[in-house]
C-alpha cells in the first residue's frame, strides 16, 4: 500500500517538476515581453496598451509563487546558515535542519490558513480588478496554491531531515556500544 502511494506521489512530483519548470520559463518570458512591449508603446509610440500591466502582474505573481514552491522543494531558498558554522557534526547539522524545517512548516501552515481564508472571502465577494475586470481570485488564488504546495514540500523536507537526524543518532549510539 505504502509503495503504491509513494509511486503515485513520485509521478505527481515528476509531473509538477516538469510542468512547473515550463510554466516558470514561459511566465518569465511573457512578463519580460509584456514589460518591454509596454515600455516601447508608452515611451516611443506614446500609446500604451490598456490592461497590459495588469496581465504582466498576474503572470508575475504566479511565477513568484511557483518559484517559492521550487525553492522549498529543492531546499534552495535563501538561508542564513550561521548554525552550520557553529555545529560541525553531521548529526548536529541534521538536528538544526530538522528544527529549521519544523519552524518553516509552522510558518507555511500559518500562511496556508490565512491565504485560504482570504481566498475564500475574496471568491465570495466576486471582487474584480479595476482595469480588465477579471476576478481577483485569479491572482490571489496563487497565494493559496503556493501555500498549499509550500506546506506539502515543507512536510516532506521536515520528515527527510528528521529521519536523517534519527538515523545518525542511532549510528552514534550503535558506534558507542
C-alpha positions as a printed Julia matrix, in Angstrom:
177×3 Matrix{Float64}:
   0.0    0.0     0.0
   2.74   2.48    1.01
   4.83   1.59   -2.04
   1.89   2.27   -4.33
   1.23   5.61   -2.62
   4.93   6.52   -2.88
   4.87   5.67   -6.6
   1.78   7.83   -7.2
   3.31  10.73   -5.25
   6.53  10.34   -7.23
   4.64  10.55  -10.53
   2.75  13.64   -9.34
   6.03  15.2    -8.18
   7.7   14.5   -11.53
   4.72  15.98  -13.4
   4.8   19.05  -11.15
   8.55  19.43  -11.69
   8.24  19.33  -15.46
   5.09  21.44  -15.81
   6.16  23.91  -13.1
   9.53  24.46  -14.72
   7.88  25.01  -18.08
   5.36  27.45  -16.57
   8.11  29.44  -14.82
  10.09  29.76  -18.06
   7.03  30.69  -20.13
   5.83  33.08  -17.43
   9.24  34.75  -17.17
   9.37  35.22  -20.93
   5.82  36.6   -21.02
   6.48  39.05  -18.19
   9.62  40.25  -19.94
   7.84  40.63  -23.27
   4.85  42.46  -21.8
   7.06  44.91  -19.9
   9.24  45.58  -22.94
   6.17  45.97  -25.15
   4.56  48.38  -22.7
   7.75  50.47  -22.44
   8.08  50.64  -26.23
   4.41  51.5   -26.72
   4.33  54.06  -23.92
   7.64  55.88  -24.36
   8.37  55.52  -28.05
   4.91  55.48  -29.64
   3.17  57.41  -26.82
   0.27  54.92  -26.97
   0.2   52.49  -24.03
  -1.86  49.32  -24.36
  -4.64  49.21  -21.78
  -4.52  46.18  -19.48
  -1.01  45.02  -20.38
   0.38  45.97  -16.95
  -2.41  44.06  -15.23
  -1.68  40.98  -17.34
   2.01  41.3   -16.54
   1.33  41.49  -12.79
  -1.0   38.5   -12.95
   1.62  36.35  -14.67
   4.39  37.62  -12.35
   2.55  36.76   -9.13
   2.0   33.18  -10.35
   5.67  32.91  -11.35
   6.73  34.21   -7.91
   4.72  31.57   -6.08
   5.83  28.78   -8.43
   9.41  29.87   -7.72
   8.73  29.83   -3.96
   7.39  26.28   -4.26
  10.52  25.17   -6.1
  12.76  26.92   -3.57
  11.14  25.0    -0.72
  11.02  21.73   -2.68
  14.7   21.83   -3.53
  15.78  23.39   -0.21
  17.43  26.17   -2.21
  15.7   29.23   -0.79
  17.73  31.99    0.79
  19.15  30.89    4.14
  21.35  32.43    6.79
  23.17  29.32    7.92
  25.23  30.55   10.86
  24.35  27.4    12.83
  26.25  25.35   10.24
  29.42  27.18   11.28
  28.85  26.52   14.99
  27.89  22.85   14.72
  30.2   20.76   12.6
  28.97  17.18   13.02
  26.55  15.63   10.55
  24.14  14.77   13.34
  24.06  18.3    14.79
  23.52  19.79   11.35
  20.67  17.36   10.72
  19.1   18.34   14.05
  19.42  22.05   13.16
  17.88  21.39    9.71
  15.05  19.44   11.36
  14.3   22.34   13.72
  14.53  24.81   10.84
  12.13  22.8     8.71
   9.73  22.41   11.61
   9.64  26.21   12.04
   9.27  26.66    8.27
   6.41  24.19    8.3
   4.67  26.15   11.05
   5.01  29.36    9.02
   3.74  27.65    5.88
   0.7   26.3     7.74
   0.04  29.82    9.1
   0.36  31.24    5.56
  -1.86  28.46    4.16
  -4.57  29.18    6.72
  -4.65  32.91    6.04
  -4.36  32.6     2.27
  -7.22  30.08    2.24
  -9.34  32.33    4.42
  -8.6   35.38    2.26
  -9.12  33.49   -1.0
 -12.46  32.11    0.2
 -13.58  35.58    1.29
 -12.46  37.13   -1.99
 -14.17  34.41   -4.02
 -17.36  35.05   -2.08
 -17.29  38.78   -2.79
 -16.75  38.29   -6.53
 -14.38  41.27   -6.49
 -12.87  42.2    -9.85
  -9.74  44.04  -10.94
 -10.03  47.73  -11.73
  -8.6   47.54  -15.25
  -9.81  44.48  -17.12
 -12.48  43.44  -14.61
 -11.01  39.97  -14.17
 -11.98  38.13  -10.99
  -9.3   38.95   -8.4
  -9.33  35.34   -7.24
  -7.24  34.53  -10.34
  -4.26  36.41   -8.92
  -4.96  35.97   -5.2
  -5.53  32.25   -5.74
  -1.82  31.99   -6.47
  -1.18  32.59   -2.76
  -3.37  29.68   -1.74
  -1.9   27.45   -4.47
   1.64  28.38   -3.45
   0.95  27.98    0.26
  -0.56  24.53   -0.31
   2.48  23.18   -2.14
   4.95  25.01    0.1
   3.32  23.32    3.09
   3.4   19.9     1.44
   7.07  20.21    0.5
   7.9   21.57    3.97
   6.36  18.41    5.43
   8.48  16.29    3.07
  11.68  18.18    3.98
  10.9   18.06    7.71
  10.4   14.28    7.55
  13.57  13.87    5.45
  15.77  15.74    7.93
  14.06  14.22   10.96
  14.79  10.79    9.51
  18.43  11.8     8.92
  18.79  13.08   12.48
  17.26   9.93   13.98
  19.36   7.65   11.76
  22.56   9.47   12.63
  21.69   9.38   16.33
  21.23   5.61   16.1
  24.56   5.27   14.32
  26.25   7.26   17.09
  24.61   5.14   19.78
  25.46   1.94   17.91
  29.08   3.08   17.41
  29.42   3.94   21.1
  28.38   0.45   22.2
